[in-house]
Amino acid sequence: MQINLGYVGNPPTLLDIYSHNLTFKEFSKYENYKGIDLLTKRIKLNFKNFEKVLNYNYSNKIKFYRMTHTMFPLLTHPSININYKEIFKEDFNRLKESISKYNIRIDTHPDEFCLLTSIKDNVTDNSIEILKFHLEIFKLLGINGKCVLHIGSSKPTKEEAKERFRINYNKLSNELKNLIIIENDDKTYTVSDTLSLCEELNIPMVLDYHHFICNHEKKEKIDKLLPRIIKTWENTNLNPKMHFSTPLNSKQKRNHSTYLNYNSFIKFLKLLKPLNTNIDIMLEAKGKDESLFRLVRQLKFYKDFKVKGTTIIL
């Protein structure tokens, strides 16, 4: 059984790597062609940085990575209409070759405004456009990727919100349906809530262990739910994906810490071991790659398993 560790966003170890974002407010300050020129230049820089990150990940034996959602600013904005597939054709092809060569799993996680449970039709429509965009990006990069969503809104009740999710999800094309995976959250939808919807709609579930600790029912036993969570992935040809992080402190339990609690992670691994299934774990820590490597160094002293690169062998 192998556990592959990954991290989110741009690695702080590469000091000159960051996302060149552009807000619509800033874009609007320029006459159209100047704004488009600025947007194009920033996205070009993001392509170059992403290639550096891929090289870095491969060199450090990292097999799992979440691409930052700010890599392609404004391309889903209704006022921006550029032929990005043609403009960035060479950039996409270059990245596609690197991703294929390095065999790195890449997923995405849009922000909290991308959801299928909103009571506002315009939010739902915009969310679907965002999903379509992520699907196009995956195709251009040759990725069999997944896009993590939360169930989202609970207005006016959780049951009514879940019904909106069902209705909106069933309107999607099969390609978009296959793109989506759902994560339990830290305030509203528990593991049981999320798992029941995933099983009903045949959607892979992402267990976020930190969110489970913050938000669970007393009767929920995670060891009993884990086999069902794994089963939701059985037709994907991908390892089940999970998230792990630790609280910032005792008062800010929902916030992510910079580094990870070694003992908490060991406890989590012991829960996973009986599953005897390869799993990809995304570490959601503010320290990003530095948190990952610090955890790996600590795990090497634990005698019950082996560490090879950033893969744990149980």
RODO-2510 file (C-alpha; in nm, 4 decimals, decimal comma):
residues 314
     n   res          X          Y          Z
     1     m     0,0000     0,0000     0,0000
     2     q     0,1436     0,3349    -0,1071
     3     i     0,0523     0,6836     0,0124
     4     n     0,1605     0,9596    -0,2271
     5     l     0,1901     1,3050    -0,0717
     6     g     0,1191     1,6272    -0,2558
     7     y     0,0902     1,9976    -0,1851
     8     v    -0,1074     2,2989    -0,3039
     9     g    -0,0005     2,5964    -0,5142
    10     n     0,3390     2,7547    -0,5684
    11     p     0,6288     2,6161    -0,3606
    12     p     0,7880     2,8799    -0,1341
    13     t     1,1234     2,7040    -0,1755
    14     l     1,1339     2,8468    -0,5281
    15     l     1,1533     3,2071    -0,4148
    16     d     1,0819     3,3671    -0,7540
    17     i     0,7688     3,1598    -0,8240
    18     y     0,4266     3,3134    -0,7671
    19     s     0,1001     3,3542    -0,9545
    20     h     0,0741     3,6624    -1,1718
    21     n    -0,2891     3,7390    -1,1033
    22     l    -0,4997     4,0158    -1,2577
    23     t    -0,8282     4,1415    -1,1142
    24     f    -1,1030     4,2762    -1,3365
    25     k    -1,0772     4,6077    -1,1513
    26     e    -0,7132     4,6404    -1,2546
    27     f    -0,7869     4,5149    -1,6055
    28     s    -1,0625     4,7773    -1,6441
    29     k    -0,8151     5,0615    -1,5942
    30     y    -0,6683     4,9979    -1,9378
    31     e    -0,8114     5,0429    -2,2831
    32     n    -0,9169     4,7046    -2,4123
    33     y    -0,6117     4,6096    -2,6196
    34     k    -0,3719     4,7207    -2,3435
    35     g    -0,5640     4,5207    -2,0848
    36     i    -0,5591     4,2116    -2,3064
    37     d    -0,1866     4,2575    -2,3644
    38     l    -0,1229     4,2772    -1,9892
    39     l    -0,3424     3,9722    -1,9237
    40     t    -0,1633     3,7719    -2,1926
    41     k     0,1811     3,8595    -2,0560
    42     r     0,0838     3,7579    -1,7026
    43     i    -0,0594     3,4243    -1,8120
    44     k     0,2561     3,3617    -2,0181
    45     l     0,4599     3,4158    -1,7008
    46     n     0,2337     3,1716    -1,5163
    47     f     0,2991     2,9072    -1,7827
    48     k     0,6748     2,9512    -1,7382
    49     n     0,6428     2,9313    -1,3613
    50     f     0,4224     2,6233    -1,3812
    51     e     0,6854     2,4484    -1,5912
    52     k     0,9466     2,5325    -1,3272
    53     v     0,7185     2,3907    -1,0582
    54     l     0,6682     2,0692    -1,2568
    55     n     1,0460     2,0310    -1,2953
    56     y     1,0897     2,0969    -0,9243
    57     n     0,8235     1,8424    -0,8291
    58     y     0,9720     1,5759    -1,0533
    59     s     1,3219     1,6382    -0,9188
    60     n     1,1879     1,5958    -0,5655
    61     k     0,9811     1,2829    -0,6462
    62     i     0,6465     1,4542    -0,5870
    63     k     0,3751     1,2677    -0,7794
    64     f     0,0713     1,4705    -0,6786
    65     y     0,0052     1,8422    -0,7140
    66     r    -0,2822     2,0923    -0,7087
    67     m    -0,2573     2,3604    -0,9727
    68     t    -0,3446     2,7044    -0,8379
    69     h    -0,6781     2,8375    -0,9660
    70     t    -0,5164     3,1813    -1,0195
    71     m    -0,2961     3,0518    -1,3019
    72     f    -0,5472     3,1653    -1,5648
    73     p    -0,6918     3,4950    -1,4349
    74     l    -1,0109     3,6375    -1,5884
    75     l    -1,0449     3,3788    -1,8664
    76     t    -1,3918     3,2826    -1,7391
    77     h    -1,5022     3,6430    -1,6915
    78     p    -1,7985     3,7256    -1,9215
    79     s    -1,6326     4,0506    -2,0336
    80     i    -1,3125     3,8770    -2,1450
    81     n    -1,3341     3,7173    -2,4872
    82     i    -1,0004     3,5960    -2,6178
    83     n    -0,9042     3,2841    -2,8097
    84     y    -0,6857     3,1487    -2,5304
    85     k    -0,6499     2,8058    -2,6923
    86     e    -0,4773     2,9623    -2,9925
    87     i    -0,2885     3,2379    -2,8069
    88     f    -0,1334     2,9906    -2,5611
    89     k    -0,1206     2,6882    -2,7939
    90     e     0,2560     2,6435    -2,7719
    91     d     0,2503     2,6942    -2,3943
    92     f    -0,0176     2,4287    -2,3473
    93     n     0,1682     2,1816    -2,5700
    94     r     0,4951     2,2374    -2,3846
    95     l     0,3289     2,1775    -2,0467
    96     k     0,1428     1,8754    -2,1819
    97     e     0,4734     1,7133    -2,2772
    98     s     0,6219     1,7796    -1,9322
    99     i     0,3171     1,6451    -1,7478
   100     s     0,3190     1,3296    -1,9595
   101     k     0,6936     1,2795    -1,9156
   102     y     0,6877     1,3339    -1,5405
   103     n     0,3654     1,1373    -1,4795
   104     i     0,2463     1,3827    -1,2124
   105     r    -0,1171     1,3761    -1,1047
   106     i    -0,2677     1,7241    -1,1220
   107     d    -0,6055     1,8295    -0,9832
   108     t    -0,7766     2,1626    -0,9253
   109     h    -1,0000     2,3181    -0,6600
   110     p    -1,1972     2,6285    -0,7645
   111     d    -1,2803     2,8835    -0,4965
   112     e    -1,5904     2,8710    -0,2765
   113     f    -1,8001     3,0616    -0,5321
   114     c    -1,8028     2,7596    -0,7636
   115     l    -2,0959     2,5510    -0,6392
   116     l    -2,4122     2,3781    -0,7594
   117     t    -2,6348     2,4634    -0,4628
   118     s    -2,6670     2,8400    -0,4883
   119     i    -3,0149     2,9912    -0,4663
   120     k    -2,9024     3,2399    -0,7337
   121     d    -2,9236     3,1221    -1,0942
   122     n    -2,6392     3,3490    -1,2073
   123     v    -2,4034     3,1911    -0,9525
   124     t    -2,4974     2,8438    -1,0741
   125     d    -2,4542     2,9439    -1,4392
   126     n    -2,1147     3,0989    -1,3651
   127     s    -2,0092     2,7890    -1,1711
   128     i    -2,0923     2,5664    -1,4660
   129     e    -1,8868     2,7918    -1,6938
   130     i    -1,5950     2,7588    -1,4526
   131     l    -1,6278     2,3792    -1,4622
   132     k    -1,6347     2,3858    -1,8423
   133     f    -1,3187     2,5955    -1,8400
   134     h    -1,1390     2,3528    -1,6060
   135     l    -1,2401     2,0661    -1,8329
   136     e    -1,0955     2,2468    -2,1359
   137     i    -0,7708     2,3167    -1,9505
   138     f    -0,7394     1,9494    -1,8572
   139     k    -0,7953     1,8488    -2,2202
   140     l    -0,5342     2,0953    -2,3444
   141     l    -0,2850     1,9598    -2,0900
   142     g    -0,3720     1,5942    -2,1523
   143     i    -0,4756     1,5469    -1,7899
   144     n    -0,7202     1,2934    -1,6487
   145     g    -0,7832     1,5438    -1,3715
   146     k    -1,0562     1,6001    -1,1179
   147     c    -1,2059     1,9219    -0,9888
   148     v    -1,2829     1,9373    -0,6150
   149     l    -1,6088     2,1015    -0,5102
   150     h    -1,7892     2,1471    -0,1806
   151     i    -2,1613     2,0833    -0,1699
   152     g    -2,1831     2,4489    -0,0676
   153     s    -2,4974     2,6333     0,0337
   154     s    -2,7425     2,5031     0,2940
   155     k    -3,0165     2,7597     0,2279
   156     p    -3,2964     2,7403     0,3236
   157     t    -3,2237     2,3869     0,4496
   158     k    -2,9572     2,1263     0,3799
   159     e    -3,2092     1,8901     0,2231
   160     e    -3,3406     2,1562    -0,0152
   161     a    -2,9841     2,2573    -0,1033
   162     k    -2,8894     1,8961    -0,1750
   163     e    -3,1916     1,8687    -0,4024
   164     r    -3,0646     2,1729    -0,5962
   165     f    -2,7299     1,9984    -0,6254
   166     r    -2,8997     1,6866    -0,7674
   167     i    -3,1002     1,8889    -1,0186
   168     n    -2,8031     2,0974    -1,1366
   169     y    -2,5653     1,8013    -1,1431
   170     n    -2,8029     1,5949    -1,3544
   171     k    -2,8205     1,8772    -1,6101
   172     l    -2,4448     1,8529    -1,6727
   173     s    -2,2864     1,6672    -1,9616
   174     n    -2,1236     1,3342    -1,8781
   175     e    -1,7816     1,4925    -1,9259
   176     l    -1,8557     1,7547    -1,6608
   177     k    -2,0054     1,4953    -1,4287
   178     n    -1,6868     1,2902    -1,4568
   179     l    -1,4815     1,5982    -1,3729
   180     i    -1,6374     1,6577    -1,0300
   181     i    -1,5343     1,5140    -0,6953
   182     i    -1,6896     1,6321    -0,3679
   183     e    -1,5259     1,7151    -0,0355
   184     n    -1,6828     1,7289     0,3107
   185     d    -1,6559     2,0732     0,4707
   186     d    -1,5713     2,2109     0,8139
   187     k    -1,9026     2,3801     0,8966
   188     t    -2,2063     2,2325     0,7247
   189     y    -2,1815     1,9074     0,5322
   190     t    -2,0335     1,6219     0,7330
   191     v    -1,8630     1,3124     0,5939
   192     s    -2,1956     1,1248     0,6168
   193     d    -2,3823     1,4031     0,4362
   194     t    -2,1254     1,4149     0,1584
   195     l    -2,0816     1,0396     0,1259
   196     s    -2,4537     0,9706     0,0938
   197     l    -2,4802     1,2217    -0,1933
   198     c    -2,1686     1,0807    -0,3603
   199     e    -2,3020     0,7267    -0,3402
   200     e    -2,6405     0,8333    -0,4754
   201     l    -2,4972     1,0231    -0,7743
   202     n    -2,1902     0,8053    -0,8306
   203     i    -1,9413     1,0842    -0,7541
   204     p    -1,5968     1,0161    -0,5997
   205     m    -1,5642     1,1592    -0,2502
   206     v    -1,2620     1,3428    -0,1121
   207     l    -1,2253     1,2872     0,2608
   208     d    -1,0874     1,5973     0,4303
   209     y    -0,9710     1,4657     0,7670
   210     h    -0,9275     1,8120     0,9199
   211     h    -1,2817     1,9031     0,8214
   212     f    -1,4043     1,5782     0,9731
   213     i    -1,2406     1,6680     1,3044
   214     c    -1,4024     2,0143     1,2936
   215     n    -1,7451     1,9016     1,1766
   216     h    -1,8866     1,5582     1,2526
   217     e    -2,1787     1,3940     1,4213
   218     k    -2,1172     1,2011     1,7427
   219     k    -2,2343     0,8806     1,5816
   220     e    -1,9891     0,9114     1,2909
   221     k    -1,7043     0,6619     1,3061
   222     i    -1,4523     0,7437     1,0393
   223     d    -1,3009     0,3950     1,0329
   224     k    -1,6459     0,2569     0,9418
   225     l    -1,6983     0,5149     0,6674
   226     l    -1,3554     0,4835     0,5032
   227     p    -1,4301     0,1642     0,3021
   228     r    -1,7417     0,3304     0,1573
   229     i    -1,5399     0,6408     0,0668
   230     i    -1,2799     0,4270    -0,1116
   231     k    -1,5528     0,2461    -0,3025
   232     t    -1,6724     0,5732    -0,4608
   233     w    -1,3434     0,5792    -0,6562
   234     e    -1,3564     0,2269    -0,7950
   235     n    -1,4423     0,3203    -1,1564
   236     t    -1,2087     0,6196    -1,1944
   237     n    -0,8702     0,4546    -1,2683
   238     l    -0,7289     0,6980    -1,0102
   239     n    -0,6092     0,6558    -0,6551
   240     p    -0,8639     0,7804    -0,4004
   241     k    -0,7797     1,1366    -0,3034
   242     m    -0,7847     1,2730     0,0509
   243     h    -0,6914     1,5992     0,2229
   244     f    -0,4942     1,6344     0,5425
   245     s    -0,4109     1,9411     0,7482
   246     t    -0,3885     2,0393     1,1130
   247     p    -0,5409     2,3347     1,3034
   248     l    -0,3546     2,6608     1,3378
   249     n    -0,4078     2,6550     1,7162
   250     s    -0,6661     2,5567     1,9797
   251     k    -0,8738     2,8716     1,9203
   252     q    -0,8515     2,8778     1,5400
   253     k    -0,9274     2,5128     1,4797
   254     r    -1,0628     2,5557     1,1275
   255     n    -0,7569     2,7469     0,9993
   256     h    -0,4650     2,5554     0,8499
   257     s    -0,1295     2,5519     1,0252
   258     t     0,2018     2,6297     0,8551
   259     y     0,3400     2,2845     0,9315
   260     l     0,1703     1,9536     1,0082
   261     n     0,1310     1,7710     1,3356
   262     y     0,3363     1,4541     1,3034
   263     n     0,1392     1,2558     1,5612
   264     s    -0,1949     1,3455     1,4015
   265     f    -0,0693     1,2283     1,0645
   266     i     0,0534     0,8982     1,2104
   267     k    -0,2924     0,8486     1,3614
   268     f    -0,4476     0,9123     1,0221
   269     l    -0,2143     0,6632     0,8509
   270     k    -0,3114     0,3965     1,1024
   271     l    -0,6761     0,4518     1,0110
   272     l    -0,5917     0,4085     0,6426
   273     k    -0,3686     0,1013     0,6693
   274     p    -0,6492    -0,1597     0,6928
   275     l    -0,7849    -0,0363     0,3582
   276     n    -0,4832    -0,1800     0,1728
   277     t    -0,5385     0,0704    -0,1106
   278     n    -0,3008     0,3180    -0,2724
   279     i    -0,4098     0,6711    -0,1755
   280     d    -0,3033     1,0220    -0,2773
   281     i    -0,3062     1,2696     0,0113
   282     m    -0,3053     1,6421    -0,0527
   283     l    -0,1377     1,8263     0,2355
   284     e    -0,3182     2,1566     0,2847
   285     a    -0,0638     2,3421     0,4943
   286     k     0,0462     2,7022     0,4559
   287     g     0,4084     2,5889     0,4313
   288     k     0,3221     2,3959     0,1112
   289     d     0,6272     2,1977    -0,0106
   290     e     0,8264     2,2898     0,3008
   291     s     0,5537     2,1332     0,5164
   292     l     0,5614     1,8200     0,3021
   293     f     0,9389     1,7755     0,3289
   294     r     0,9413     1,8440     0,7012
   295     l     0,6751     1,5761     0,7514
   296     v     0,8690     1,3294     0,5353
   297     r     1,1847     1,3847     0,7426
   298     q     0,9883     1,3155     1,0605
   299     l     0,8236     1,0038     0,9182
   300     k     1,1599     0,8484     0,8338
   301     f     1,2122     0,7893     1,2062
   302     y     0,8920     0,5880     1,2363
   303     k     0,9652     0,2157     1,2130
   304     d     0,6260     0,0778     1,1013
   305     f     0,6615     0,1839     0,7389
   306     k     0,9119     0,2987     0,4764
   307     v     0,9465     0,6361     0,3083
   308     k     1,0641     0,6531    -0,0529
   309     g     1,0862     1,0065    -0,1870
   310     t     0,7500     1,1535    -0,0900
   311     t     0,5734     0,8162    -0,0966
   312     i     0,4941     0,6255     0,2238
   313     i     0,4859     0,2473     0,1984
   314     l     0,2629     0,0894     0,4616
***
